[in-house]
Amino acid sequence: MTEQQGPDAEHTPYLALLRGINVGGRNKVPMKALKGHLEDLGYRDVSTYIASGNVLLSSDQDVATVGRGIEAALTRHFDLDDELIRVLVLTRDQLQAVVDRKPENFGERPDLYHSDAVFLMDIDAGTAMGAFRPREGVDTVWPGDGVIYSQRLSAERTKSRLSAIVASPLYKSMTIRSWNTTMKLRDLF
């Protein structure tokens, strides 16, 4: 696909996962304002899901161009710590593959486990696994294609070591979504 195609070009639906916004009161990005800026850039069918940085849109541009465009819009229109901001753009098939390739029974016992999809940006799962130090009997992590599946025993969440990944330099190449959010995004896509 070329960077800019004509007005009649086919628009591909994408999911953009924004890393580093609206976390702990930092890098505040109102979703309504973000939606307006993205529409001004020519993206179509723009919608957001919860304020944690999930944007559905369609474009005649390729994945990389859409990602760069959203990152530029974020840093141009909002007062943000640029070092934290990254955007991962996925196609419908890529998100569906994350769901289809999940470990057996992953995310199916929300009463017992808290499950997350740790989406990877410009890093492979083998390298990313080095940031995780799972606590036996509490945390379990599995490498996937462009994702790390992370699950922790809900009753022992305070003993989980998942939050330790924040101290790793590799964390800048990750954005986390709960499995419930991941599934909802798949359904909205």
ROKOL-963980 format. One record per atom (N, C-alpha, C, O): y, z, x; residue in one letter. Coordinates in steps of 0.1 Angstrom, whole numbers, padded with zeros to 4 digits, always signed. Example, Ala and Ser with C-alpha at 12.3 -4.5 7.8 and 13.67 -1.06 7.14 Angstrom:
// ROKOL-963980
-0057+0078+0132a/-0045+0078+0123a/-0033+0078+0132a/-0033+0085+0142a/-0022+0071+0128s/-0011+0071+0137s/+0000+0079+0129s/+0011+0080+0134s/
***
This chain:
// ROKOL-963980
-0012+0000+0008m/+0000+0000+0000m/+0012+0000+0009m/+0012+0007+0019m/+0022-0007+0006t/+0035-0007+0013t/+0043+0005+0010t/+0041+0011-0001t/+0053+0008+0018e/+0061+0020+0016e/+0069+0019+0003e/+0069+0028-0005e/+0075+0008+0000q/+0082+0006-0012q/+0078-0007-0018q/+0080-0018-0013q/+0072-0006-0030q/+0068-0018-0037q/+0078-0021-0048q/+0086-0012-0051q/+0077-0032-0054g/+0086-0035-0065g/+0084-0026-0077g/+0075-0018-0078g/+0093-0028-0087p/+0093-0019-0099p/+0081-0021-0108p/+0078-0012-0115p/+0074-0032-0106d/+0062-0034-0115d/+0049-0030-0107d/+0038-0031-0113d/+0051-0024-0095a/+0039-0020-0088a/+0032-0009-0095a/+0038-0001-0102a/+0019-0008-0093e/+0011+0003-0099e/+0015+0016-0093e/+0016+0018-0080e/+0016+0026-0101h/+0019+0040-0096h/+0006+0048-0096h/-0001+0048-0106h/+0004+0054-0085t/-0008+0062-0083t/-0005+0077-0086t/+0006+0082-0082t/-0013+0084-0094p/-0010+0098-0096p/-0014+0106-0084p/-0024+0104-0077p/-0006+0116-0080y/-0008+0125-0069y/-0006+0139-0073y/+0001+0143-0083y/-0012+0148-0065l/-0009+0162-0066l/-0003+0166-0053l/-0009+0164-0042l/+0009+0172-0053a/+0015+0177-0041a/+0014+0192-0041a/+0019+0199-0050a/+0008+0198-0030l/+0007+0212-0028l/+0018+0216-0018l/+0017+0212-0007l/+0028+0224-0023l/+0039+0228-0014l/+0036+0241-0008l/+0033+0251-0015l/+0036+0241+0005r/+0033+0253+0013r/+0046+0261+0016r/+0056+0255+0020r/+0046+0274+0014g/+0057+0282+0019g/+0069+0284+0010g/+0079+0289+0014g/+0068+0280-0003i/+0079+0282-0012i/+0075+0293-0022i/+0063+0295-0025i/+0086+0300-0027n/+0084+0311-0037n/+0074+0321-0034n/+0066+0325-0042n/+0073+0325-0021v/+0064+0335-0016v/+0071+0348-0012v/+0079+0347-0003v/+0068+0359-0019g/+0074+0371-0015g/+0089+0371-0015g/+0096+0378-0007g/+0095+0364-0025g/+0110+0364-0026g/+0117+0354-0016g/+0129+0354-0016g/+0109+0348-0008r/+0115+0339+0002r/+0113+0324-0002r/+0105+0321-0010r/+0122+0316+0004n/+0122+0301+0001n/+0121+0298-0013n/+0112+0291-0018n/+0131+0303-0021k/+0131+0301-0035k/+0134+0287-0039k/+0144+0281-0035k/+0125+0281-0047v/+0127+0268-0052v/+0124+0268-0067v/+0113+0269-0071v/+0135+0267-0075p/+0133+0266-0090p/+0126+0253-0093p/+0130+0242-0089p/+0115+0254-0101m/+0107+0242-0104m/+0115+0232-0112m/+0113+0220-0110m/+0124+0236-0121k/+0131+0226-0129k/+0141+0218-0120k/+0142+0206-0121k/+0147+0225-0110a/+0156+0218-0101a/+0147+0208-0092a/+0151+0197-0089a/+0136+0213-0087l/+0127+0205-0079l/+0123+0192-0086l/+0123+0181-0081l/+0119+0194-0099k/+0115+0183-0107k/+0126+0172-0108k/+0123+0160-0107k/+0138+0177-0110g/+0149+0168-0111g/+0152+0160-0098g/+0154+0148-0099g/+0151+0167-0087h/+0153+0160-0074h/+0142+0150-0071h/+0145+0139-0066h/+0130+0153-0075l/+0119+0144-0073l/+0120+0132-0082l/+0117+0120-0078l/+0125+0134-0094e/+0127+0122-0103e/+0138+0114-0098e/+0138+0101-0099e/+0149+0120-0092d/+0160+0112-0086d/+0155+0103-0075d/+0161+0093-0072d/+0144+0108-0068l/+0139+0100-0057l/+0130+0088-0062l/+0125+0080-0054l/+0128+0088-0075g/+0120+0077-0081g/+0106+0080-0084g/+0098+0071-0089g/+0102+0092-0082y/+0088+0096-0086y/+0087+0097-0101y/+0097+0101-0108y/+0076+0093-0107r/+0074+0093-0121r/+0065+0104-0126r/+0057+0110-0117r/+0065+0107-0139d/+0056+0116-0145d/+0055+0130-0137d/+0045+0136-0136d/+0067+0134-0133v/+0068+0146-0125v/+0066+0159-0134v/+0073+0160-0144v/+0057+0167-0130s/+0055+0180-0137s/+0051+0190-0127s/+0045+0187-0117s/+0054+0203-0130t/+0050+0214-0121t/+0041+0223-0128t/+0041+0224-0141t/+0033+0230-0121y/+0024+0240-0126y/+0026+0253-0119y/+0024+0254-0106y/+0030+0264-0125i/+0034+0277-0120i/+0043+0275-0108i/+0044+0264-0102i/+0050+0285-0105a/+0061+0284-0095a/+0056+0285-0080a/+0064+0286-0071a/+0043+0284-0078s/+0038+0285-0064s/+0037+0272-0057s/+0031+0271-0046s/+0043+0261-0062g/+0044+0249-0055g/+0033+0239-0058g/+0027+0233-0049g/+0031+0236-0070n/+0021+0226-0075n/+0028+0215-0083n/+0034+0218-0093n/+0029+0203-0078v/+0036+0192-0084v/+0027+0181-0087v/+0020+0176-0077v/+0026+0176-0099l/+0019+0164-0103l/+0030+0153-0104l/+0040+0155-0111l/+0027+0141-0099l/+0037+0130-0100l/+0029+0117-0098l/+0017+0117-0094l/+0036+0106-0100s/+0030+0093-0096s/+0041+0085-0089s/+0053+0087-0090s/+0036+0077-0080s/+0044+0069-0071s/+0037+0056-0067s/+0025+0055-0068s/+0045+0046-0063d/+0040+0034-0058d/+0039+0035-0043d/+0036+0025-0036d/+0042+0047-0037q/+0041+0049-0023q/+0028+0055-0019q/+0021+0060-0027q/+0025+0054-0006d/+0012+0060-0001d/+0014+0075+0001d/+0025+0081+0000d/+0003+0082+0003v/+0002+0096+0004v/+0012+0102+0015v/+0019+0111+0012v/+0012+0096+0026a/+0020+0101+0037a/+0035+0099+0034a/+0043+0108+0037a/+0039+0088+0028t/+0053+0086+0024t/+0057+0096+0014t/+0068+0101+0014t/+0049+0098+0004v/+0052+0108-0007v/+0054+0122-0001v/+0063+0129-0004v/+0045+0126+0008g/+0046+0139+0014g/+0059+0140+0022g/+0066+0150+0021g/+0062+0130+0030r/+0075+0131+0038r/+0087+0131+0029r/+0097+0138+0031r/+0086+0124+0018g/+0097+0123+0008g/+0100+0137+0001g/+0111+0141+0000g/+0089+0144-0002i/+0090+0157-0009i/+0095+0167+0001i/+0104+0175-0002i/+0090+0167+0014e/+0094+0176+0024e/+0109+0174+0026e/+0117+0184+0028e/+0114+0162+0027a/+0128+0159+0030a/+0136+0164+0018a/+0147+0170+0020a/+0132+0162+0006a/+0139+0167-0006a/+0140+0182-0006a/+0150+0188-0010a/+0129+0189-0002l/+0129+0203-0002l/+0140+0208+0008l/+0148+0217+0004l/+0139+0203+0020t/+0149+0208+0030t/+0163+0204+0028t/+0172+0211+0032t/+0165+0193+0021r/+0179+0188+0018r/+0185+0195+0007r/+0197+0198+0007r/+0177+0199-0003h/+0183+0205-0015h/+0182+0220-0017h/+0188+0226-0026h/+0174+0226-0008f/+0172+0241-0010f/+0174+0247+0004f/+0171+0241+0014f/+0178+0260+0004d/+0180+0268+0016d/+0166+0274+0020d/+0162+0284+0014d/+0159+0267+0029l/+0145+0271+0032l/+0143+0273+0047l/+0151+0267+0055l/+0134+0281+0050d/+0129+0282+0064d/+0120+0270+0067d/+0108+0270+0063d/+0126+0260+0073d/+0119+0247+0075d/+0105+0249+0082d/+0096+0241+0079d/+0104+0259+0090e/+0091+0261+0097e/+0080+0264+0088e/+0068+0260+0092e/+0082+0270+0077l/+0071+0273+0068l/+0068+0262+0058l/+0057+0262+0052l/+0077+0253+0056i/+0075+0243+0046i/+0066+0231+0051i/+0069+0225+0061i/+0056+0228+0043r/+0047+0217+0045r/+0043+0212+0031r/+0043+0220+0022r/+0039+0200+0030v/+0035+0194+0018v/+0022+0186+0020v/+0021+0178+0029v/+0012+0190+0012l/-0001+0183+0012l/-0002+0175-0001l/-0001+0180-0012l/-0004+0162+0001v/-0005+0153-0011v/-0019+0148-0012v/-0025+0143-0003v/-0025+0150-0024l/-0039+0146-0027l/-0039+0136-0038l/-0031+0136-0047l/-0049+0128-0037t/-0052+0119-0048t/-0062+0126-0058t/-0067+0137-0055t/-0063+0121-0069r/-0072+0127-0079r/-0087+0128-0074r/-0093+0138-0076r/-0091+0117-0067d/-0105+0117-0061d/-0106+0128-0050d/-0117+0134-0049d/-0096+0130-0042q/-0097+0140-0032q/-0098+0154-0038q/-0106+0162-0034q/-0090+0157-0048l/-0091+0170-0055l/-0105+0171-0062l/-0111+0182-0061l/-0109+0161-0068q/-0122+0162-0075q/-0133+0164-0065q/-0143+0171-0068q/-0132+0158-0053a/-0142+0160-0042a/-0142+0175-0038a/-0153+0180-0035a/-0131+0182-0037v/-0130+0196-0034v/-0138+0204-0044v/-0146+0213-0041v/-0137+0200-0057v/-0144+0207-0068v/-0159+0204-0067v/-0167+0213-0068v/-0162+0191-0066d/-0176+0187-0066d/-0184+0192-0054d/-0196+0195-0055d/-0178+0194-0043r/-0185+0198-0031r/-0184+0213-0028r/-0188+0218-0017r/-0180+0221-0037k/-0179+0236-0035k/-0193+0241-0033k/-0203+0236-0037k/-0193+0253-0026p/-0206+0259-0024p/-0213+0263-0038p/-0206+0265-0047p/-0226+0264-0038e/-0233+0267-0050e/-0228+0281-0055e/-0226+0290-0048e/-0225+0281-0068n/-0220+0293-0076n/-0206+0297-0072n/-0201+0307-0077n/-0199+0290-0063f/-0185+0294-0059f/-0176+0293-0071f/-0176+0283-0078f/-0168+0303-0073g/-0158+0304-0084g/-0164+0306-0098g/-0157+0306-0107g/-0177+0308-0098e/-0184+0309-0112e/-0185+0324-0116e/-0190+0326-0127e/-0181+0333-0108r/-0182+0348-0111r/-0169+0355-0109r/-0168+0364-0101r/-0158+0351-0117p/-0145+0357-0115p/-0145+0372-0118p/-0136+0379-0113p/-0155+0377-0125d/-0156+0391-0128d/-0161+0398-0115d/-0159+0411-0114d/-0167+0392-0106l/-0173+0398-0094l/-0166+0394-0081l/-0164+0402-0072l/-0161+0382-0080y/-0155+0376-0068y/-0141+0370-0071y/-0139+0365-0081y/-0132+0372-0061h/-0120+0364-0061h/-0122+0352-0052h/-0125+0354-0040h/-0120+0340-0057s/-0123+0328-0050s/-0110+0320-0048s/-0102+0318-0057s/-0109+0314-0035d/-0097+0306-0032d/-0101+0294-0025d/-0111+0293-0018d/-0093+0283-0027a/-0095+0271-0020a/-0083+0271-0009a/-0071+0272-0013a/-0087+0271+0003v/-0077+0270+0014v/-0076+0256+0018v/-0084+0251+0026v/-0065+0249+0014f/-0064+0235+0017f/-0058+0233+0031f/-0049+0240+0035f/-0063+0223+0038l/-0060+0221+0052l/-0051+0209+0054l/-0053+0199+0047l/-0041+0211+0063m/-0031+0200+0066m/-0032+0197+0081m/-0028+0205+0089m/-0036+0185+0084d/-0036+0180+0098d/-0045+0189+0107d/-0042+0191+0119d/-0055+0195+0101i/-0065+0203+0109i/-0078+0201+0102i/-0079+0200+0090i/-0089+0201+0111d/-0102+0200+0105d/-0108+0214+0102d/-0103+0224+0107d/-0118+0214+0093a/-0123+0227+0089a/-0130+0235+0100a/-0129+0247+0101a/-0136+0228+0110g/-0142+0235+0121g/-0132+0242+0129g/-0134+0254+0133g/-0120+0236+0132t/-0109+0243+0139t/-0104+0254+0130t/-0102+0265+0135t/-0101+0252+0117a/-0095+0262+0108a/-0104+0274+0107a/-0099+0285+0105a/-0117+0272+0108m/-0126+0284+0106m/-0124+0294+0117m/-0127+0306+0115m/-0118+0291+0128g/-0115+0300+0139g/-0104+0310+0135g/-0103+0321+0141g/-0097+0308+0124a/-0087+0318+0119a/-0093+0328+0111a/-0086+0339+0108a/-0105+0326+0106f/-0111+0336+0097f/-0120+0345+0104f/-0128+0342+0113f/-0119+0358+0100r/-0128+0369+0105r/-0133+0376+0093r/-0129+0387+0090r/-0143+0370+0086p/-0148+0376+0074p/-0155+0390+0076p/-0162+0391+0086p/-0152+0399+0068r/-0159+0412+0068r/-0172+0411+0061r/-0172+0407+0049r/-0183+0415+0068e/-0196+0414+0062e/-0197+0422+0049e/-0192+0434+0049e/-0202+0416+0039g/-0204+0423+0026g/-0192+0422+0017g/-0192+0426+0005g/-0181+0417+0022v/-0168+0416+0015v/-0164+0401+0014v/-0161+0396+0003v/-0162+0395+0025d/-0157+0381+0026d/-0168+0371+0029d/-0177+0374+0037d/-0167+0359+0023t/-0175+0348+0027t/-0166+0336+0028t/-0158+0333+0019t/-0168+0328+0038v/-0160+0315+0039v/-0170+0304+0043v/-0179+0306+0050v/-0167+0292+0037w/-0175+0280+0039w/-0165+0269+0043w/-0155+0267+0036w/-0169+0261+0053p/-0160+0249+0056p/-0164+0238+0047p/-0175+0236+0043p/-0153+0231+0043g/-0155+0219+0035g/-0148+0207+0041g/-0143+0208+0052g/-0146+0197+0033d/-0139+0185+0038d/-0124+0187+0034d/-0121+0184+0022d/-0116+0190+0044g/-0102+0193+0041g/-0099+0206+0034g/-0088+0208+0029g/-0109+0215+0033v/-0107+0227+0026v/-0116+0238+0032v/-0127+0235+0038v/-0112+0250+0031i/-0121+0262+0034i/-0123+0269+0021i/-0113+0272+0014i/-0135+0271+0017y/-0137+0279+0005y/-0138+0294+0009y/-0146+0297+0017y/-0130+0302+0002s/-0130+0316+0006s/-0133+0325-0006s/-0127+0323-0017s/-0142+0334-0005q/-0145+0343-0016q/-0146+0357-0011q/-0151+0360+0000q/-0141+0366-0019r/-0142+0380-0015r/-0146+0389-0027r/-0142+0386-0039r/-0153+0399-0025l/-0158+0408-0035l/-0146+0415-0041l/-0139+0422-0034l/-0144+0413-0054s/-0132+0419-0061s/-0131+0434-0059s/-0120+0439-0057s/-0142+0441-0060a/-0142+0455-0059a/-0138+0460-0045a/-0135+0472-0044a/-0140+0451-0035e/-0137+0455-0022e/-0125+0447-0016e/-0123+0446-0004e/-0116+0442-0025r/-0105+0433-0020r/-0097+0439-0010r/-0092+0433-0001r/-0094+0452-0011t/-0086+0459-0001t/-0092+0460+0013t/-0085+0462+0022t/-0105+0457+0014k/-0111+0457+0027k/-0113+0443+0032k/-0118+0441+0043k/-0108+0433+0024s/-0110+0419+0029s/-0101+0416+0041s/-0091+0422+0043s/-0106+0407+0049r/-0098+0403+0061r/-0092+0390+0059r/-0086+0384+0069r/-0092+0384+0047l/-0085+0371+0045l/-0071+0372+0049l/-0066+0362+0055l/-0064+0382+0046s/-0049+0382+0049s/-0047+0382+0064s/-0035+0379+0068s/-0057+0384+0072a/-0055+0384+0087a/-0052+0369+0092a/-0047+0368+0103a/-0056+0359+0084i/-0053+0346+0088i/-0038+0343+0089i/-0034+0334+0097i/-0030+0351+0082v/-0015+0349+0083v/-0010+0350+0098v/-0001+0344+0101v/-0017+0359+0105a/-0013+0361+0119a/-0017+0349+0129a/-0012+0349+0140a/-0026+0341+0124s/-0031+0330+0132s/-0021+0318+0132s/-0015+0315+0122s/-0018+0312+0144p/-0010+0300+0144p/-0016+0289+0135p/-0009+0280+0131p/-0029+0289+0133l/-0035+0279+0124l/-0031+0280+0110l/-0032+0270+0102l/-0026+0292+0106y/-0022+0294+0092y/-0011+0284+0087y/-0010+0281+0076y/-0003+0279+0097k/+0008+0269+0093k/+0002+0256+0088k/+0009+0248+0083k/-0011+0254+0090s/-0017+0242+0086s/-0026+0244+0074s/-0035+0237+0071s/-0023+0255+0066m/-0031+0258+0054m/-0022+0262+0043m/-0011+0267+0044m/-0026+0259+0031t/-0020+0263+0018t/-0031+0268+0009t/-0041+0261+0007t/-0029+0279+0003i/-0040+0286-0005i/-0037+0285-0020i/-0026+0287-0024i/-0047+0282-0027r/-0047+0282-0042r/-0059+0289-0047r/-0070+0288-0042r/-0057+0298-0057s/-0069+0305-0063s/-0077+0294-0069s/-0073+0283-0072s/-0090+0297-0070w/-0099+0287-0076w/-0095+0284-0091w/-0097+0273-0095w/-0090+0294-0098n/-0086+0292-0112n/-0074+0282-0112n/-0074+0273-0120n/-0065+0283-0103t/-0054+0274-0102t/-0059+0260-0098t/-0055+0250-0103t/-0068+0259-0088t/-0074+0247-0084t/-0080+0239-0096t/-0078+0227-0097t/-0088+0247-0104m/-0095+0240-0115m/-0085+0236-0126m/-0086+0225-0132m/-0074+0244-0128k/-0064+0240-0138k/-0057+0227-0133k/-0054+0219-0141k/-0054+0227-0120l/-0047+0215-0115l/-0056+0202-0117l/-0051+0192-0120l/-0069+0204-0114r/-0078+0193-0116r/-0078+0189-0131r/-0079+0177-0134r/-0078+0198-0140d/-0078+0195-0154d/-0064+0188-0158d/-0065+0179-0167d/-0053+0192-0152l/-0040+0186-0156l/-0039+0172-0150l/-0031+0164-0155l/-0046+0169-0139f/-0045+0157-0131f/-0050+0146-0140f/-0051+0135-0136f/
***
